[in-house]
Amino acid sequence: MTKNLFQICVLFLLLGACKPKEKPTNTIESNTQKTTKTSIPKLNNTALVILGTVQDAGSPQIGCKKECCKDLFTNPDPSRKVVSLGVVDTENKATFLFEATPDIAAQVRALKNSASFAAEETPTGIFLTHAHIGHYAGLMYLGKEAMNANCAAVYAMPKMKTFLENNGPWNQLVVNKNIEIKATENKKTLELTSNLKVIPFTVPHRDEFSETVGYTIIGPNKSALFIPDIDKWNKWEKDISAEIAKVDYAFIDATFFDAEEINNRDISEIPHPFIVESMALFKKLPASEKRKINFIHFNHTNPALNLESAKAKQIIKNGFNIAKINGVYNL
């Protein structure tokens, strides 16, 4: 009997040794909680979620022959979506999308799935910053060839509103009532729900077809600054450091890491604050202020897109953060 008991114990040990190990969850640490790389957890409060971090043309970028795009054409990275934020207000059963990008289909679904309530397919409201392709071109998918949305609320500044109303194919969305444009004004607070307020404000940028705005997003407990595009910080009438001091999170333009990255283009045609310039500007800020800063809107050439790169690690070492898709920030 002792011999049989010994044999049974050995058998259990062998079975345990052969059992495959569980793979660890690939997680991203946001300022508030951990989220998986491939999904957003169900949100039971008022929160902001990162739905995309890449510059307008995406990654890989069409026509790119550089090493940064080489493998991505055949092996796409699902985390590389064009810059967008989502906001969920659980109490009021509302969802809001900031930017209508070419990746809007996946981003709208991710926003809907993040809600702990039965959210509509179309967000409660869509906020646009300006008329550059990565920030409004996704509106086309609200038209009759795709979703055929019914009066989707689109918030736009005066020039942006006029541009959409007077130029095809966008005016077709208005005529067919796929979208209903809600006029916004510079620095005028919009009370969206009992938990959410949004303040648009103009920033200097290449305004060929519309003005460019950033947003302050105010929740019941915390607030966020969103400036995905701006020419240079010193061209703005406001002090960016002072604006960061007013909020809990700041998602700011990080299109290019430095000048070397775009040595084949005239920077005067595509001005943005380099990450190295921003880090130098914010160098003397207290650590608590630096932690608020989340770089976002990365060009496909930006080495910081690779979180394992030396440049990305330099950003983190200097006390700043890099916005990661599916990151969650409580408001």
N, C-alpha and C positions, 0 to 999 in steps of 0.2 A: 504493500500500500504506500509505503514511504517512497518506493521507487517510482510508482505511478504519479505521485504528487510532484516529485522532482521533475519528471518528464513534462508534466503540465506547465510548471513554472517556466521551464526552458522554452516551451512552445510560445507562451505569452511574451517572453522577452524578445524572441525572434520576430514575432509579428509586430511588436512595437518598434523594433529597429528598422523594419522594412516599410513602415508607414511613411508616406511622403510628407515632408515638412510643409506647413502652411506658409504661403508666400506672404511677406509683410505688405501691408497696405502702403501704396505710394502716396504719401501725403504732402500737402503744402501747408505751411504755417502762415496764417494771416494774423492780423493784429488782434483778432478776437478768438479764433478757434481753428482747429485743423479741418481741412477738407480734402477729399480725394482728388486726384489729378483729373479724373474723368467725369466727375459729377459734383453737383452742389447738394449739400444736405437739405432736408426739408426745413424751411425757416418758419418759426412760430412767433416771430416778433417783427420789428421794423429793421430792415437790414439792407445793405448795399452789397452787390455781388459783382465780381469782375467777369465780364463776358468776352473780352478780347483785349489784347495789349499791343497789337502790331499796327504799323503805319498803313495808310489808305490802301496801298496796292498789295498788301498781304505778304506772306512768306511761304513758299518761294515767290519771287516777283517775276512777272512775265518778261521774257527776254533775258533774264539774268544768267550770265555765264560764270559768275564767281563761285568760289568754293562754298560760300554760305548757302547757296541754293542747289548745288549739284545733286545731293542725295534726296532732297525734299520733293523733287518732281516725281520720283518713282516711289518714294516712301514718305508720304506727307505726315507732318506732325499735327495731330488733331488739336493741340493746345494753341496753335498759331492762328488765332482769329483776329480780325481787324478790331481796333479799339472800340470798346463799348462797355457801359455800365448798366446794371439793372438794379432796381430798387423794389423791394417787396414790403407792403404794409399789410400784415396779417389781420390786424384788428378791423381794418376797413375793406379787406378783401380787394386790394388794388395792387397792380404792378405797373412799373414805369421803366421805359427803355431810353437810355441816353445814347444817341447816334443810331442812324439807320444805315448799317454797313452792308457791303456785299455778302457778308456772312449772316444776314438777318434771320434766315430760316432756322439755322441751328441755335442762334442766340435767343430768339423768341421762344423756342421750345425749351431751352435750358432755363429761361426765366420762369416759364409756366411750371416746369417740373420742380423748381425750387420752392414754390409756394406750397404751404401745408393745407391750403384750401383749394377748391375747384376753380382755378384761375381760367380766364378766357384765353383763347388762342391769341387774340389781338391784345396787346398791352392796353392798360387803361389810358396811357398817354405816351407819346414818343417825343423826345426833346432833341432838336438839332442844334449843332454849334455853328455850322457854316456850309457853304456850297462847294466843298472839295469832295472828290468822289467817294472816299471812305466814310464820309459822315452823313451823306443823304441818299446815295445811289440805291441803297436797299429799299427805298420807298417803292421802286418799280415792282417789287414782289407783292405789294398790296393791291396791284391792279388786276384787271380782268383776266390777264394771261396766267395769273398765279392765284393768290388768296381771294381776290375779289372782295376785299374788306368792305365793311359797311361803316362809313363815317369814322374811321380811325382818327382819334384826336392827335394831331401833330402840332407841337408848339414851336413857333418860329418868330424870329425878329422881323421888323418891317421889310427890310430889303430881301431877306430870305423868303418871306411870304409873297412878296411881289414877284420874285424870280419864279417860284413854283406856280403861281397863278397865271403867268404870262409866257411860259416857255414849255414846249412839248418835250418829252411826253408827260411831264409832271402835271401840266394843266388838265390833262385827261383824267388824272386821279381826282382832281377837284370837280370837274364837270360830271363825272360818273359817281360822285359822292363816295369814292373809296376812302378818301381822307377828308377831314374837316380841320382846316388850319385855325389854330388858336393863336391870336396875336399876343406877343410878349413885348415888354419894354425894358430898356436898359435900367438896371438897378431896381426894378419894380418887383416886389415880392408876390409870388403866386402861392396861394394856400390851396394845396391839392387835396389834402385830407386833414383830419384832426391831428394826424401825426407827422405830416410832411409839408414842408415849405421849400420852394425853389426860388432862387434869385439869379437871373441872368445878368451878365455884365460884359461889356465889350472889351476886347483885347486887340492889340495891333497885329495884323496878319495880312497875307495876300488876299485882299478882298475884291477879286475880279467880279464876282456875281452877287455877293452878299456881304454883310458885316460878319465878324467872327466873335463868338461869345464863349465865355466860360460859365460855370454854374457853381453856386453855393447850394448844397443840398442839406437841408436842416431836418433832422429827425427829432423825436421826443427827448432824446438824451444826448445825442452827439451830432456833429455836422462834418461835411466833407467839401473840399474844394476840388473842382474838376476843370483843368486847363490842358486839354490834349494838344492844342496848337497855339503857338505865339511866336512872334518874330525873335525878339530878344527881350530879356527882362527889363533892361534899361530903357526900352522904348515905351514901356507901359507907364501910365500916369500914376499907378499905385506901386507901393513897395511890397514886393512879393513876400518878403520875410514877415512883414506886418500882417499880411493877409493869412499866411500860414498860422500865425499866432492866434487867430480868431477861430480856428477850426480844430477838429480832432484828427482829421486825415487830409492829406493833400495829394491828389493824383495829377502829376504835372508832366509837361512835354519833355520827352527824352528821345526825340527822333534820332539824333546822331550822338555818338559817344564823343567824338572829337573831329577836327578838320581833316585828319588823315583818311578818315573813312570815306570821304566824298571827294577825293582828289581829282576825279574825272568830271566834276560838275562845278558850275559857277555858284558859290554859296550865296551870292547876292540874289540869285533867283529863287532860292529855297532857304531863307533864313530861319533858323531855330536856335534856341539856347543849347549849346553842347552840354552833355552831362558833366564834362570836366569843368565847364564854366559855372554850372549850377552848384557843383560840389564846392568850388572855390568861393562862390558867393555865400553859401550857407555854412562855410567851414567853422565860423565862430559861434554858430548857434548852439544852445545847450543841447545835450544829448536827447532830452525829451522832445525838443522841437525837430531835430533831425529824424527821429523815429516816425514822425507824422508823414514824412515825405516818401511817397511811392512813385517811382519813375514809371512812366507808361508811354505808349505810342512810339514803339521802337521800329525804326526802318529795318528792312530785311538784312541790311549790311551790318547792323549794330551788334557788336560782339556780346553785349549784355543780354541779348535774347537767349543765349546759351548760359544757363545758370551756373554751369560748371566752369565757365571761362574765367580767365584771370581778371578781365575787366569787371565782370559781374561780382566776383569776390572782392574786388577793390571797392565797389560801391557799398557792399555790406560792411566791409571792414571800416569804412569811413562813417558808419552809423546810419546809413540810409536804407531804404527798402526798394525792392523791385516788385511791381505789381504782377501777380501771377493769376492766370485764368482760374476761375472758380473760387478765388479767395473771397471770404465773407467778412464784412465789417459791420458790426452792430451800430445802428443809429438810435 
